[in-house]
Amino acid sequence: GDITAETLMSILRDKDSGICVDSEGFRTAGSMVSVLPRDPALPCVHFFTATPDPSRSVFKPFVFVAGIKPVPQVRSPSFLQDPAKQIPRFQSSVDRRHELYRRHQAALELMEQDR
């Protein structure tokens, strides 16, 4: 009853225990924590890192539902003058990072400051 999603996330980030591995030929590939409520009226929420080091990752929430549509925060921006579509190609560069990625990077920087 006292174990929370945050408790499990901290366990998955624990390098000293050997749960979170970032060297020696093997790496943690990504981590997931799921909250499965007993009340069937409540949605299950799954938190994914989708990055190789949970100790430096943000767990992002996701709820599986029928007919899900991608949200703008996870789409790479498009550009009117896209260097990939001009000839000659790639003579300039643009920032293709989507909003969720940029926020993940900002959170990672904050986590690094707390060490």
N, C-alpha and C positions, 0 to 999 in steps of 0.2 A: 503493500500500500504506500510505502514512502519513496519508491523508485519513480522518478520522473523522466521525461524525455531529456531534460538537461543533465540528469545523473548519467544516463546512458551515453550521451554525447561526450561528457567528460571522460568516461571510461574509454571510449573509442579514440580519444585524443591522447591517452596516457602512453607515452613512449617507454617509461621505466618498467611498466608491467610486461612489455613485449606485445601488447595489443596493437599499437600503432607502430608500424615498421617502415623505415625509410632508407634502409641500407642493407648490406650483406647479401646482395643478389636478389632480394625479395622486397617488394613494396606493397603497402596497403593500396589497393586500386581505387577505393572509394568507400564511403560508409553510408549506412542508412539506419534511421531509427523510425519506427512506426508507432503511432498512438492509435490503439484499437479500442474505442470506447465500448462499454458493455451495453449502453443504450443504442439500439439499432437506428434510432432517429438521428443520431449524431454521426457526422462523417468521420471516416478514418483519415488521419493526416500522416503523411510520410515525409520525412526530412532526409534529403540527399545532399552529399557533398559534391559528388561528381568530379572530384579532384583527388590527386594521389596522396595527399598528406592531411588527414583529418585534424592534426594538431594545428594546422595553418589554414583550415578551411571553414567556411560558413555553411551550416546546415540550412538548406533552403526548403521551405514547406511546399508540398504538393498534395492536392486532393484529386483522386481519379473520379471523373464523372463522365456520363455519356455526352457525346457531342462537344467535347472540349475544343476550344479554338485557341490558337496561339495568341498571346497578348503582345502588345507592341514592345514591352520591356525586354523581350527575349528575341526580338528580330534585329538582325544587323541593319543599320541604316542604309538607305539607298541614296545615290548621288546622281544629280543631273549630269554632271561632267565626270562620270565614273572612269578612273584611269584604266580599269580592266576592259572597258568597252571602247576606248579611244585607240586610234592608230597613229603612231606606234603605241603599243600598250605599255602600261606601268611606267610612264615617264614622271609621274608624281604619285604621292600616296595619300590615303585618307584614313581616318580612324573608323574602323568597322566594328569596334566593340559595342555590343548592345548594352542597354541600361543596367540589366541585372549583372552583367560581367563587371561593369565599371563600379557598381556598388559593392560587389564582392571584393574587388581590389581595394576599395577604400576601407572596408571592414578588416581585411587582412592587414593593412597598414596600421590600423588601430590595435589589432591583436599583437602585432610585432612591437609596438610601443609599450605594451603592458608587460612584456617579458622582463 
